[in-house]
Amino acid sequence: MKHTKIVCTIGPASATIARLTQMIRAGMNVARINFSHGDHVTNGALIDLVKELRKKLNMPVGIMADLQGPRIRTVVDDDMKIEKGEIITVLDTAQKSKNLNGQKIIQLDWKGIIKDIKKGNHILIEDGLMRMEIIAKKKNFLLAKVIEGGIVKNHKGVNIPDASLTMSAVTKKDEADLKFALEQDVDFIALSFVSNAKEILNVKAKIKKMVAKNARLPQIVAKIERKEAVKNIVEIIHATDSIMVARGDLGIEMDESRVAIYQKEIIVRCLRLAKPVIVATQMLNSMIENPRPTRAEVSDVSNAVIDHTDAVMLSGETANGKYPVEAVTIMHNIINNTEQSPFDLLEHGFLGDKETSISASIAHAAHELSKDMKAKAIVVASVSGFTARMIARHRPENAVYVMTNNAKTHYQLSLVWGVESYILPACKSLDELIDRSVETLKQNKAIKKKDKIIIVAGRPNIGKEHMSLVKVEEVK
């Protein structure tokens, strides 16, 4: 069994029962629905399809609703050629786009954004292919000098990496999409263009108001793709449930030669805090058109696994590529081969724990026992998934099986490294919990007679995470 999970974006290339079935069997763990595309009817149909298949195949595939976020785009009447050294007038949608100083005009489709942009800031258009520097700020418009020219088209993406933008991480469209996603009972909500912890906490508060009082909440995945997010990464990791290193926009907003370093630094921070982390963008990008990836792409996936990421992600490869099933299969094979190498091992002391909580100590003890006893597996009873994440952060070589009585936890563990989860009815005693767990794993051929297993459990009648026991058990 591979330990590193695979997130797949679902789109026209993969939105059929046959294709999705093949992708799940090939190793897909989480289905990402990109709300930048489609509408509630089409995206709702995709969510229903994944739910139908995960039940039919008895596979705990998680569902992630990825909100579009405050994407800034160009507004031009016709394609406009801009040349190096040229001076361009820049407006936002609060101003009318006519005849300012007779210069070429580019509008940004975000009302009031001009006030956040300062002299010296850079505006990047269409993945950074074109670049302008603000040389003057007037009352209602900006003057920008073209540094790298090209053809500006309508509705193309804009990045302003040096500006502290006051726009909310959740737009009116996102509000509607969030409400819809919650009605569909998705497992994860991904937030685009996050800047700080406050934005995450605000969304969590919104979600609590939108759902029933005792409902299990979706986990928040904060997408790191802005310069400000890297600057505030510590507070963001503490506030969120999971992180996505979205290397596309991150490589535009910041020096692209440092993206791999940021990736490694973010993974280490997430690992130490037991927060799942996804590495995303262009991992097998050439497979959108070709049946096999480049050697550089294979190395990219391998290095993310060696970095100890929880998951790697496919975007266009599975959403609209020609070879969605093959992309999942190849990614699965890369993961397996990398995990079987010595380079995947976590070095002693890597987690850097100086002060440990009770949960961290129990997880550490379980991991050390599993090595000393050459155990077949670590079996965890977990209501919320927290203890499972604490054990997974050690990246144990043996299997980690989690027993939970909560369906939401069952699906949310689809993003956690090395964890395979099972639904188990609530038990009245510790002995019943252990017996049922062992029987479930035997029925699924995960363990067999005389195997040694490490059990991490607590008092099941408490109704919340309260792990207090580590036990070695020989399967009878």
MITOR-32493 format. One line per 3 residues: number of its first residue (from 1); their letters; for each residue x, y, z of C-alpha. Coordinates in nm, 3 decimals. Each point is the difference from the previous one (the first is absolute). Example, Ala and Ser with C-alpha at 12.3 -4.5 7.8 and 13.67 -1.06 7.14 Angstrom:
2
1	AS	1.230/-0.450/0.780; 0.137/0.344/-0.066
//
This chain:
476
1	MKH	0.000/0.000/0.000; 0.131/0.345/-0.090; 0.016/0.251/0.286
4	TKI	-0.004/0.331/-0.189; -0.353/0.091/-0.109; -0.110/0.118/-0.346
7	VCT	-0.242/0.291/-0.054; -0.163/0.010/-0.346; -0.187/0.292/-0.154
10	IGP	-0.322/-0.122/-0.160; -0.107/0.153/-0.331; -0.124/-0.091/-0.349
13	ASA	0.279/-0.257/-0.050; -0.086/-0.195/0.313; -0.368/0.065/0.073
16	TIA	-0.135/-0.343/-0.096; -0.070/-0.308/0.210; 0.250/-0.207/-0.198
19	RLT	0.285/0.252/0.018; -0.050/0.086/0.367; -0.020/-0.369/0.092
22	QMI	0.332/-0.061/-0.175; 0.158/0.302/0.168; -0.113/-0.106/0.348
25	RAG	0.132/-0.351/-0.056; 0.325/0.144/-0.137; 0.064/0.193/0.322
28	MNV	-0.211/0.317/0.016; -0.079/0.092/0.363; -0.162/0.344/-0.021
31	ARI	-0.221/0.149/-0.273; 0.048/0.375/-0.046; -0.290/0.197/-0.149
34	NFS	0.127/0.333/-0.132; -0.272/0.263/0.049; 0.184/0.238/-0.234
37	HGD	-0.169/-0.205/-0.272; -0.351/-0.131/-0.049; -0.313/0.092/0.194
40	HVT	-0.189/-0.149/0.291; -0.184/-0.244/-0.225; 0.314/-0.143/-0.162
43	NGA	0.210/0.007/0.317; -0.283/-0.152/0.202; -0.020/-0.283/-0.254
46	LID	0.376/-0.064/0.040; -0.033/-0.013/0.380; -0.293/-0.243/-0.027
49	LVK	0.199/-0.219/-0.239; 0.296/-0.024/0.238; -0.232/-0.078/0.292
52	ELR	-0.170/-0.274/-0.200; 0.330/-0.161/-0.099; 0.170/0.018/0.339
55	KKL	-0.299/-0.180/0.149; -0.016/-0.257/-0.282; 0.377/-0.070/0.011
58	NMP	0.018/0.027/0.381; 0.292/0.243/-0.033; 0.024/0.307/0.229
61	VGI	0.055/0.260/-0.273; -0.010/0.354/0.142; -0.172/0.287/-0.182
64	MAD	0.159/0.346/-0.016; -0.186/0.312/-0.114; 0.262/0.250/-0.118
67	LQG	-0.136/0.357/0.012; 0.115/0.242/-0.269; 0.099/0.282/0.236
70	PRI	0.075/0.362/-0.093; 0.153/-0.053/-0.342; 0.083/0.334/-0.168
73	RTV	-0.042/0.013/-0.377; 0.059/0.246/-0.284; -0.278/0.195/-0.171
76	VDD	0.085/0.120/-0.352; -0.235/0.062/-0.294; 0.232/-0.163/-0.253
79	DMK	0.334/-0.180/0.003; 0.261/0.266/0.079; 0.369/-0.011/-0.082
82	IEK	0.223/0.157/0.266; 0.371/0.057/-0.060; 0.301/0.038/0.229
85	GEI	0.038/0.360/0.123; -0.359/0.097/-0.085; -0.209/0.185/0.262
88	ITV	-0.343/-0.158/0.072; -0.294/0.137/0.197; -0.139/-0.247/0.255
91	LDT	-0.353/0.032/0.141; -0.232/-0.212/0.207; -0.372/-0.050/-0.058
94	AQK	-0.086/0.303/0.214; 0.122/0.222/-0.288; -0.118/0.038/-0.357
97	SKN	0.252/-0.122/-0.256; 0.010/0.288/-0.239; 0.251/0.247/-0.123
100	LNG	0.242/0.059/0.286; 0.301/0.188/-0.139; -0.051/-0.177/-0.333
103	QKI	0.195/-0.303/0.125; -0.082/-0.368/-0.026; -0.229/-0.111/0.279
106	IQL	-0.019/-0.328/0.192; -0.274/-0.048/0.258; 0.018/-0.241/0.292
109	DWK	-0.335/-0.161/0.079; 0.012/0.066/0.375; -0.171/0.313/0.127
112	GII	0.223/0.216/0.221; 0.320/-0.200/-0.053; 0.185/0.312/-0.120
115	KDI	0.019/0.129/0.359; 0.203/-0.306/0.106; 0.263/0.036/-0.275
118	KKG	0.300/0.225/0.060; 0.276/0.155/-0.208; 0.268/-0.261/-0.059
121	NHI	-0.243/-0.296/0.009; -0.002/-0.236/-0.294; -0.304/-0.125/-0.192
124	LIE	0.041/-0.340/-0.167; -0.241/-0.115/-0.271; -0.075/-0.351/-0.131
127	DGL	0.224/-0.212/0.223; 0.265/0.273/0.007; 0.058/0.004/-0.377
130	MRM	-0.048/0.378/0.007; 0.130/0.228/0.275; -0.054/0.368/0.078
133	EII	0.138/0.223/0.277; -0.211/0.275/0.157; 0.185/0.328/-0.050
136	AKK	-0.271/0.243/0.119; -0.317/-0.017/0.208; -0.273/0.252/-0.073
139	KNF	-0.337/0.047/0.173; -0.198/-0.238/-0.220; 0.258/-0.180/-0.211
142	LLA	0.357/-0.129/-0.021; 0.274/0.049/-0.255; 0.202/-0.311/-0.074
145	KVI	0.316/-0.050/-0.204; 0.017/-0.322/-0.202; 0.303/-0.212/0.093
148	EGG	-0.094/-0.311/-0.198; -0.254/0.043/-0.279; -0.242/-0.221/-0.188
151	IVK	-0.364/-0.023/-0.102; -0.245/0.084/0.280; -0.325/-0.190/-0.044
154	NHK	-0.329/0.036/0.183; -0.064/-0.198/0.320; 0.360/-0.111/0.056
157	GVN	0.138/-0.058/0.349; 0.183/0.280/0.183; 0.245/-0.027/0.291
160	IPD	0.118/0.295/0.211; 0.256/-0.167/0.227; 0.137/0.308/0.179
163	ASL	-0.337/0.150/0.099; -0.185/-0.065/0.328; -0.346/-0.049/-0.144
166	TMS	-0.299/0.060/0.227; -0.232/-0.224/-0.202; -0.170/-0.281/0.189
169	AVT	0.112/-0.360/-0.063; -0.369/-0.086/-0.050; -0.189/0.181/-0.277
172	KKD	-0.379/0.013/-0.054; 0.038/-0.288/-0.245; 0.199/-0.192/0.262
175	EAD	-0.272/0.064/0.261; -0.258/-0.159/-0.229; 0.235/-0.286/-0.090
178	LKF	0.085/-0.058/0.367; -0.368/-0.023/0.093; -0.058/-0.247/-0.283
181	ALE	0.307/-0.209/0.089; -0.116/-0.024/0.362; -0.343/-0.114/-0.116
184	QDV	0.178/-0.274/-0.196; 0.185/-0.103/0.319; 0.349/0.011/-0.153
187	DFI	0.299/-0.104/0.210; 0.241/0.286/-0.079; -0.034/0.367/-0.096
190	ALS	0.307/0.143/-0.176; 0.052/0.377/0.034; 0.183/0.177/-0.282
193	FVS	0.237/0.297/0.039; 0.012/-0.013/0.379; 0.211/0.277/0.155
196	NAK	-0.026/-0.049/0.376; -0.152/-0.202/0.284; -0.288/0.243/0.054
199	EIL	-0.146/-0.085/-0.341; -0.005/-0.371/0.089; -0.157/0.061/0.340
202	NVK	-0.268/0.220/-0.163; -0.091/-0.280/-0.242; -0.016/-0.252/0.284
205	AKI	-0.240/0.234/0.182; -0.214/0.033/-0.314; -0.015/-0.379/-0.035
208	KKM	-0.113/-0.046/0.361; -0.288/0.241/-0.062; -0.101/-0.180/-0.321
211	VAK	-0.018/-0.358/0.131; -0.202/-0.179/0.266; 0.124/0.042/0.357
214	NAR	0.151/-0.346/0.052; 0.098/-0.070/-0.361; 0.356/-0.112/-0.075
217	LPQ	0.171/0.280/-0.189; 0.204/-0.021/-0.319; 0.372/0.055/0.042
220	IVA	0.155/0.318/-0.140; 0.284/-0.032/-0.252; 0.192/0.329/-0.021
223	KIE	0.160/0.046/-0.342; 0.341/0.166/0.021; 0.034/0.200/-0.321
226	RKE	0.061/0.359/0.111; 0.311/0.177/0.122; -0.186/0.110/0.315
229	AVK	-0.095/-0.361/0.074; 0.365/-0.105/0.007; 0.078/0.293/0.229
232	NIV	-0.284/-0.107/0.236; 0.047/-0.375/-0.043; 0.037/-0.084/0.372
235	EII	-0.329/0.161/0.105; -0.175/-0.146/-0.305; 0.112/-0.356/0.080
238	HAT	-0.117/0.039/0.360; -0.342/0.130/-0.112; -0.076/-0.243/-0.282
241	DSI	-0.065/-0.375/-0.011; 0.213/-0.071/-0.308; 0.232/0.181/-0.242
244	MVA	0.035/-0.008/-0.378; 0.328/0.122/-0.151; -0.150/0.145/-0.320
247	RGD	0.320/0.047/-0.193; -0.152/0.162/-0.310; -0.097/0.340/0.138
250	LGI	0.269/-0.026/0.268; 0.263/-0.016/-0.276; -0.149/0.313/-0.157
253	EMD	-0.029/0.198/0.322; 0.352/-0.086/0.119; 0.342/-0.087/-0.138
256	ESR	-0.066/-0.329/-0.184; 0.349/-0.124/0.087; -0.107/-0.014/0.367
259	VAI	-0.331/-0.188/-0.044; 0.156/-0.342/0.069; 0.156/0.141/0.318
262	YQK	-0.333/0.143/0.118; -0.159/-0.339/-0.074; 0.250/-0.178/0.225
265	EII	-0.026/0.257/0.278; -0.381/-0.012/0.002; -0.008/-0.381/0.004
268	VRC	0.236/-0.012/0.300; -0.213/0.252/0.192; -0.319/-0.194/-0.078
271	LRL	0.158/-0.331/0.097; 0.108/0.133/0.338; -0.352/0.129/0.072
274	AKP	-0.176/-0.313/-0.136; -0.179/0.199/-0.272; -0.047/-0.183/-0.333
277	VIV	0.172/0.168/-0.296; -0.057/-0.033/-0.375; 0.255/0.081/-0.271
280	ATQ	-0.184/0.125/-0.310; 0.031/0.142/-0.352; 0.159/-0.139/-0.317
283	MLN	0.125/-0.321/0.161; -0.059/-0.207/-0.315; -0.106/0.292/-0.218
286	SMI	0.126/-0.144/-0.331; -0.247/-0.288/0.041; -0.281/0.238/-0.091
289	ENP	0.114/-0.072/-0.357; 0.244/-0.292/0.023; -0.037/-0.357/0.127
292	RPT	0.321/0.019/0.204; 0.149/0.274/0.222; 0.338/0.165/-0.040
295	RAE	0.290/-0.122/0.215; -0.002/0.337/0.178; -0.365/-0.049/0.097
298	VSD	0.072/-0.347/0.136; 0.281/0.150/0.209; -0.235/0.274/0.122
301	VSN	-0.251/-0.254/0.135; 0.278/-0.213/0.153; 0.152/0.300/0.177
304	AVI	-0.337/0.101/0.145; -0.031/-0.352/0.143; 0.356/0.021/0.136
307	DHT	-0.097/0.335/0.156; -0.267/-0.201/0.193; -0.306/0.175/-0.143
310	DAV	-0.334/-0.158/0.091; -0.136/0.026/-0.355; 0.084/0.094/-0.356
313	MLS	-0.256/0.148/-0.237; -0.100/-0.031/-0.364; -0.182/0.297/-0.156
316	GET	-0.040/0.029/-0.379; 0.143/-0.350/-0.037; -0.322/-0.155/0.131
319	ANG	-0.246/0.288/-0.055; 0.042/0.048/-0.374; 0.303/-0.204/-0.107
322	KYP	0.005/-0.284/-0.250; 0.137/-0.258/0.247; -0.166/0.044/0.343
325	VEA	0.016/-0.367/0.106; 0.357/-0.038/-0.121; 0.102/0.314/0.192
328	VTI	-0.133/-0.147/0.327; 0.162/-0.338/-0.073; 0.340/0.153/-0.072
331	MHN	-0.019/0.226/0.306; -0.089/-0.307/0.211; 0.303/-0.187/-0.138
334	IIN	0.236/0.292/0.065; -0.126/0.022/0.359; 0.039/-0.374/0.059
337	NTE	0.353/-0.016/-0.138; 0.108/0.309/0.194; -0.149/-0.125/0.327
340	QSP	0.185/-0.330/-0.034; 0.331/0.185/-0.028; 0.213/0.100/0.303
343	FDL	-0.040/0.368/-0.095; -0.360/0.003/0.129; 0.097/-0.073/0.361
346	LEH	-0.052/0.268/0.263; 0.324/0.081/0.179; 0.014/-0.038/0.378
349	GFL	-0.081/0.332/0.167; -0.153/0.142/-0.320; -0.319/0.106/0.179
352	GDK	0.204/0.211/0.242; -0.231/-0.053/0.298; 0.130/0.175/0.314
355	ETS	-0.318/0.008/0.202; -0.257/-0.271/-0.066; -0.369/-0.027/0.082
358	ISA	-0.157/-0.322/0.127; -0.126/-0.075/-0.352; 0.344/0.057/-0.151
361	SIA	0.160/-0.225/0.264; -0.251/-0.278/-0.063; 0.054/0.025/-0.376
364	HAA	0.377/-0.011/0.049; -0.028/-0.304/0.228; -0.220/-0.181/-0.252
367	HEL	0.247/0.067/-0.278; 0.301/-0.118/0.201; -0.186/-0.312/0.117
370	SKD	-0.098/-0.086/-0.357; 0.368/0.006/-0.100; 0.124/-0.193/0.305
373	MKA	-0.268/-0.269/-0.031; 0.018/-0.015/-0.380; -0.376/0.048/0.002
376	KAI	-0.212/-0.059/-0.305; -0.209/0.312/0.061; -0.098/0.281/0.233
379	VVA	-0.375/-0.010/0.071; -0.151/0.328/0.118; -0.344/0.079/0.141
382	SVS	-0.077/0.362/-0.085; -0.315/0.211/0.008; 0.135/0.315/-0.169
385	GFT	0.312/-0.137/-0.172; 0.235/0.205/0.218; 0.182/-0.300/0.151
388	ARM	0.036/-0.153/-0.347; 0.169/0.318/-0.121; 0.230/0.004/0.302
391	IAR	0.115/-0.354/-0.082; 0.022/0.066/-0.376; 0.240/0.292/0.061
394	HRP	0.263/-0.259/0.101; -0.034/-0.154/-0.349; 0.006/-0.359/0.133
397	ENA	0.102/-0.271/-0.245; -0.276/-0.236/0.109; -0.368/0.046/-0.083
400	VYV	-0.220/0.232/0.207; -0.363/-0.113/0.025; -0.250/0.238/0.155
403	MTN	-0.334/-0.105/0.148; -0.257/0.277/0.028; -0.373/0.020/0.058
406	NAK	-0.020/0.328/-0.192; -0.053/-0.006/-0.378; 0.141/0.352/-0.045
409	THY	0.325/-0.100/0.171; 0.008/-0.315/-0.216; 0.006/0.212/-0.316
412	QLS	0.222/0.279/0.135; 0.274/-0.251/0.081; 0.026/-0.055/-0.377
415	LVW	0.245/0.294/0.003; 0.222/-0.129/0.282; 0.325/-0.177/-0.086
418	GVE	0.005/-0.377/0.047; -0.344/-0.030/0.160; -0.270/-0.246/-0.101
421	SYI	-0.328/0.049/0.184; -0.301/-0.216/0.083; -0.344/0.082/0.140
424	LPA	-0.062/-0.178/0.329; -0.320/0.034/0.209; 0.036/0.161/0.342
427	CKS	0.127/-0.247/0.260; -0.091/-0.017/0.370; 0.333/-0.124/0.129
430	LDE	0.368/-0.004/-0.090; -0.003/-0.378/-0.042; -0.291/0.022/-0.243
433	LID	0.182/0.275/-0.193; 0.315/-0.212/-0.034; -0.188/-0.317/-0.092
436	RSV	-0.209/0.173/-0.265; 0.303/0.178/-0.144; 0.199/-0.323/-0.031
439	ETL	-0.296/-0.185/-0.152; -0.058/0.277/-0.258; 0.365/-0.006/-0.106
442	KQN	0.004/-0.380/-0.023; -0.312/0.005/-0.219; 0.169/0.253/-0.230
445	KAI	0.318/-0.214/-0.007; 0.205/0.288/0.140; 0.133/-0.217/0.283
448	KKK	0.011/-0.374/0.071; 0.050/-0.244/0.287; 0.325/0.047/0.201
451	DKI	0.059/0.350/-0.137; 0.109/0.249/0.264; -0.189/0.329/0.000
454	IIV	0.030/0.318/0.205; -0.334/0.129/0.127; -0.047/0.367/0.086
457	AGR	-0.331/0.060/0.174; -0.182/0.156/0.291; -0.332/-0.019/0.177
460	PNI	-0.260/-0.019/-0.279; -0.289/0.116/0.220; 0.148/0.349/0.045
463	GKE	-0.115/0.110/-0.346; 0.303/0.214/-0.081; 0.370/-0.042/-0.075
466	HMS	0.159/-0.133/0.318; 0.275/-0.246/-0.092; 0.172/-0.144/0.303
469	LVK	0.104/-0.354/-0.088; 0.269/-0.164/-0.214; -0.013/-0.379/-0.011
472	VEE	0.178/-0.281/-0.183; -0.239/-0.271/-0.114; 0.060/-0.329/-0.181
475	VK	-0.279/-0.086/-0.241; -0.179/-0.321/0.097
//
